[in-house]
Amino acid sequence: MKKRLFWLAILLLIGYGIAQDKLEDVKQPKVDVQVQTEVSQKDEPTIKVTKDQIYKGDLLLVNKDHPVPAGGEESEAINLSQHQELVQGFGMLDNTIQLSPSLLEKFSTMIRAAEQKGVNHFLISSGYRDDQEQDQLYQQMGAEYAMPAGYSEHNLGLSIDIGSTQGDMNRAPEGKWLIQNAWRYGFVLRYPQNKEAITGIRYEPWHFRYVGLPHSAIMQKKGFVLEEYLKFLKEQKTVTATVDHHAYEVFYYPVSTDTTIHVPANGRYEISGNNIDGVIVTVYDQPNLK
């Protein structure tokens, strides 16, 4: 009798675990990304954008050829060790970690989703760096491991070096979860394997960059790094995508002087420069989906 009750209890526990997994699966966003071209903008209103818009936004390309634009450095970054109330669900390598409140909010949303799957040993090893910090790192590590001041995404304030207290990100659950899911929350692995010839940076399984949806979803689907994605947008001019049943339209416009561009009548759009030669307009089917 006792043996029978023991196995009944085991079965109930297994059933509960399966039910919990299914419940969590329901909570995960369902994603169906479709890339198309040639979307009509007929009868839409227009606005004027100035050339300086090229150097503003979440899609700025920063690498050895394209430095952080003047005034493009993160100005709202805060030292997280001085705001312990904001440090929830992750650890920090030291007391120098800085992030902007907006990027911290996006990161926190992402790791809360991971925590629902039992992945909860995240560690931030670096966030925003000013030019002085970047220069010190460059002098210590050399060109093979660090970018000079002004040429690092960390100077831009949109990147986070994410580690795990469980070990190397190549093997840790945190690293594996991010590879599969970070794009759902607008983040991409900036320097993946087999892309060194394009990015100019060796594989960094810890370096994640925020670009926002639907860009992260399209990049994931197409296997693009940021350099390739921006080139793709420039070539296609117009791209549409559906992510979690929400429709997006993405338009590239070259900008050399003040330029007139189309925007949706309902006003649900965002504009980002690419830090090269144009702007990207992202149109949403409902406000603030980013």
Secondary structure, 3 states (H helix, E strand, C coil): CHHHHHHHHHHHHHHHHHHHHHHHHHHCCCCCCCCECCCCCCCCCEEEECHHHHHCCCCCCCCCCCCCCCCCCCCCCEEHHHCHHHCCCEEECCCCCEECHHHHHHHHHHHHHHHCCCCCCEEEEECCCCHHHHHHHHHHHCCCCCCCCCCCHHHHCCEEEEEECCCCCCCCHHHHHHHHHHHHHCEEECCCCCCHHHHCCCCCCCEEEECCCCHHHHHHHHCCCHHHHHHHHHHHCEEEEEECCEEEEEEEEECCCCEEEECCCCCCEEEEECCCCEEEEEEECCCCCC
